[in-house]
Amino acid sequence: MQRIMFFLLLLTVPTVMPAQQSDAEKETRMHWFADAKLGIFIHWGIYAVNGIDESWSFYNEYLKYDDYMKQLNGFTAAKYDPAAGRR
């Protein structure tokens, strides 16, 4: 019963909305982020060619190994431009 009451109490606590940021504040924050060498690790591989959502798909018998490896021909980084996100 105490857990239910605690959960209901949490639902009544108002959510804090962050204040709007100016462009200068955002730019300062983004420079700090880049200087701190923080980022997002995005893992991509041949499984993404045909829209498969994970690299263990053949291991989990979602896809046969041969069909998985056929995707290799379509996996290129021709449009990969990591600097494009920093402009």
PAFIGU-630134 format. One record per atom (N, C-alpha, C, O): atom name; z, x, y. Coordinates in steps of 0.001 Angstrom, whole numbers. Atoms other than C-alpha are relative to their C-alpha. Layout:
- CA  Z  X  Y
...
END
This chain:
- N  0  823  -1185
- CA  0  0  0
- C  0  873  1258
- O  -656  549  2248
- N  -57  -880  -1163
- CA  806  2874  2370
- C  -1370  608  295
- O  -1733  783  1459
- N  1333  -566  -196
- CA  -2650  4368  1825
- C  -920  -1006  679
- O  -1695  -648  1565
- N  840  1040  -599
- CA  -4321  1078  2689
- C  359  -171  1468
- O  -528  -282  2314
- N  -439  151  -1394
- CA  -2236  734  5860
- C  -459  1197  836
- O  -886  1028  1978
- N  436  -1201  -713
- CA  -3046  4315  6854
- C  -1503  -62  273
- O  -1953  267  1371
- N  1448  129  -158
- CA  -6762  3704  6294
- C  -331  -1030  1078
- O  -1195  -784  1920
- N  230  1024  -1020
- CA  -6655  516  8376
- C  373  507  1388
- O  -293  182  2372
- N  -400  -588  -1279
- CA  -4838  2392  11121
- C  -1077  947  512
- O  -1376  959  1706
- N  1067  -907  -399
- CA  -7560  5031  11147
- C  -1212  -755  536
- O  -1886  -286  1452
- N  1130  796  -460
- CA  -10171  2326  11578
- C  194  -540  1410
- O  -777  -829  2110
- N  -273  535  -1334
- CA  -8469  1119  14730
- C  8  1067  1083
- O  9  738  2269
- N  0  -1087  -979
- CA  -8456  4547  16408
- C  -1391  86  629
- O  -2383  206  -89
- N  1323  -49  -637
- CA  -11253  4624  18986
- C  -663  1360  -208
- O  4  2393  -274
- N  770  -1226  162
- CA  -13991  7185  18515
- C  -202  634  1359
- O  -555  -46  2322
- N  177  -723  -1253
- CA  -14150  9824  21207
- C  -1476  320  168
- O  -2087  936  -705
- N  1401  -260  -285
- CA  -17595  9989  22773
- C  -95  1223  911
- O  561  1261  1953
- N  119  -1176  -854
- CA  -18609  13383  24168
- C  -707  -343  1305
- O  -1567  -1223  1345
- N  626  205  -1304
- CA  -19571  13534  27838
- C  -1431  523  -36
- O  -1757  1412  -822
- N  1380  -466  -96
- CA  -23221  13971  28746
- C  0  1436  496
- O  797  1797  1362
- N  113  -1400  -387
- CA  -24218  17622  29088
- C  -1161  179  946
- O  -2204  -458  796
- N  1117  -330  -878
- CA  -26314  18994  31883
- C  -918  964  -748
- O  -527  1548  -1758
- N  942  -934  615
- CA  -29384  21049  31020
- C  544  1422  46
- O  349  2192  -894
- N  -562  -1350  -119
- CA  -27593  24176  32279
- C  1103  227  -1026
- O  1196  1303  -1618
- N  -1065  -123  995
- CA  -24588  23511  30048
- C  -575  144  -1402
- O  -91  939  -2207
- N  634  -90  1310
- CA  -26829  22971  27059
- C  -633  1374  -191
- O  -514  1970  -1261
- N  639  -1317  79
- CA  -28770  26164  27816
- C  1042  1089  -248
- O  814  1992  -1053
- N  -1082  -970  208
- CA  -25511  28144  28044
- C  515  -54  -1429
- O  741  980  -2057
- N  -489  170  1370
- CA  -24324  26715  24742
- C  -1005  547  -1003
- O  -617  1203  -1970
- N  1019  -466  931
- CA  -27613  27470  23021
- C  -121  1524  26
- O  -365  2135  -1015
- N  19  -1467  -66
- CA  -27588  31087  24282
- C  1175  576  -782
- O  1031  1567  -1497
- N  -1162  -476  751
- CA  -24085  31508  22894
- C  -288  -91  -1495
- O  2  840  -2245
- N  291  215  1410
- CA  -25227  30095  19565
- C  -936  1083  -534
- O  -706  1632  -1611
- N  956  -1033  426
- CA  -28170  32514  19358
- C  653  1381  -16
- O  423  2166  -936
- N  -671  -1305  -56
- CA  -26040  35497  20405
- C  1036  162  -1101
- O  1283  1276  -1562
- N  -1022  -48  1045
- CA  -23382  34615  17840
- C  -614  194  -1381
- O  103  404  -2360
- N  730  -183  1257
- CA  -26048  34922  15124
- C  347  -1078  -1023
- O  405  -825  -2226
- N  -246  1133  879
- CA  -25228  31513  13728
- C  -1302  -758  -177
- O  -2174  -711  690
- N  1214  761  214
- CA  -27876  29316  12249
- C  124  -917  -1191
- O  1195  -1076  -1776
- N  61  907  1131
- CA  -28914  26903  9590
- C  -868  650  -1067
- O  -1980  1101  -791
- N  768  -549  1107
- CA  -30040  28143  6220
- C  -811  -1135  -604
- O  -255  -2115  -1100
- N  882  998  588
- CA  -33027  26149  5073
- C  -690  643  -1188
- O  -1409  1633  -1051
- N  567  -532  1227
- CA  -34057  26751  1505
- C  -1229  -818  -348
- O  -1153  -2039  -486
- N  1217  690  387
- CA  -37616  25907  630
- C  -739  837  -1004
- O  -644  2064  -1010
- N  704  -716  1044
- CA  -39796  26783  -2267
- C  -1136  -825  -555
- O  -1517  -1849  12
- N  1187  656  545
- CA  -42657  25761  -4485
- C  266  -1437  -428
- O  -670  -2233  -508
- N  -325  1369  393
- CA  -40834  22610  -5578
- C  -314  -995  1106
- O  -482  -2181  822
- N  239  896  -1122
- CA  -41473  21160  -2094
- C  -1472  -384  158
- O  -1783  -1324  890
- N  1432  247  -164
- CA  -45278  21232  -2437
- C  -358  -1445  -338
- O  -1080  -2094  419
- N  307  1377  408
- CA  -45458  17912  -4285
- C  1138  -967  315
- O  1206  -2051  -264
- N  -1077  884  -413
- CA  -42366  16439  -2659
- C  1178  -46  -947
- O  1998  -961  -871
- N  -1159  -80  892
- CA  -39929  17440  -5385
- C  1170  490  848
- O  1015  1408  1652
- N  -1092  -283  -918
- CA  -36515  17612  -3795
- C  971  1098  -429
- O  1966  1326  259
- N  -905  -1083  380
- CA  -34887  20456  -5679
- C  -656  965  -975
- O  -1538  593  -1749
- N  642  -1057  766
- CA  -35736  23718  -7364
- C  348  -12  -1489
- O  -309  670  -2275
- N  -389  59  1406
- CA  -33997  22897  -10653
- C  -665  -1156  -722
- O  -226  -1540  -1807
- N  616  1195  577
- CA  -36327  19986  -11372
- C  -559  235  -1398
- O  -478  -656  -2243
- N  496  -248  1358
- CA  -37941  21629  -14389
- C  1151  289  -950
- O  1078  -55  -2130
- N  -1170  -279  833
- CA  -34577  22811  -15685
- C  672  -1303  -423
- O  1139  -1436  -1554
- N  -626  1294  284
- CA  -33236  19259  -15469
- C  -963  -982  -660
- O  -663  -2169  -782
- N  1016  772  706
- CA  -36373  18009  -17258
- C  -584  -1131  839
- O  -1080  -2121  301
- N  655  945  -893
- CA  -37549  16086  -14200
- C  -1494  316  69
- O  -2322  -568  287
- N  1361  -491  -90
- CA  -40724  18157  -14229
- C  -169  1080  -1056
- O  730  1895  -1263
- N  250  -1046  996
- CA  -42275  20294  -16940
- C  -218  1330  718
- O  -721  1364  1842
- N  97  -1333  -586
- CA  -42216  24023  -16279
- C  -1426  311  452
- O  -1625  823  1554
- N  1400  -285  -361
- CA  -46020  24319  -16290
- C  -419  -771  1248
- O  -1112  -228  2109
- N  323  796  -1188
- CA  -46344  21480  -13750
- C  716  549  1230
- O  167  550  2332
- N  -753  -627  -1098
- CA  -43664  23114  -11622
- C  -734  1237  514
- O  -886  1415  1722
- N  665  -1243  -390
- CA  -45513  26440  -11629
- C  -1380  -241  612
- O  -1857  593  1382
- N  1296  330  -607
- CA  -48837  24758  -10731
- C  134  -187  1512
- O  -835  2  2247
- N  -227  192  -1432
- CA  -47310  24018  -7332
- C  -78  1317  775
- O  -262  1312  1993
- N  0  -1315  -647
- CA  -47250  27758  -6602
- C  -1264  231  819
- O  -1205  854  1879
- N  1258  -191  -726
- CA  -50906  27689  -5529
- C  4  -699  1356
- O  -685  -259  2277
- N  -44  741  -1253
- CA  -50106  25189  -2786
- C  1095  441  942
- O  1186  -58  2063
- N  -1130  -441  -827
- CA  -47053  26993  -1450
- C  -410  1181  862
- O  -523  2308  379
- N  325  -1061  -955
- CA  -48007  28972  1631
- C  905  -164  1213
- O  1525  -1210  1405
- N  -765  72  -1244
- CA  -46273  29731  4860
- C  -952  78  1192
- O  -609  645  2229
- N  1036  -89  -1031
- CA  -49433  29339  6935
- C  453  -580  1340
- O  63  -68  2389
- N  -441  631  -1254
- CA  -47732  27083  9513
- C  1429  395  379
- O  2002  -185  1302
- N  -1375  -423  -271
- CA  -44358  28860  9479
- C  53  840  1262
- O  -580  1893  1340
- N  -141  -710  -1275
- CA  -43418  29950  12996
- C  1454  -104  444
- O  1798  -1009  1205
- N  -1410  106  -318
- CA  -39692  30649  13299
- C  305  90  1487
- O  1324  -435  1936
- N  -237  -116  -1441
- CA  -40005  31504  16996
- C  -299  -1303  738
- O  141  -1483  1873
- N  374  1259  -666
- CA  -41410  28044  17778
- C  1226  -824  359
- O  1203  -1544  1357
- N  -1205  767  -291
- CA  -37928  26536  17659
- C  807  544  1155
- O  1700  -140  1655
- N  -769  -624  -1096
- CA  -36634  28893  20339
- C  -685  -132  1339
- O  -146  318  2350
- N  740  107  -1271
- CA  -39203  28065  22987
- C  508  -1120  841
- O  0  -1348  1938
END
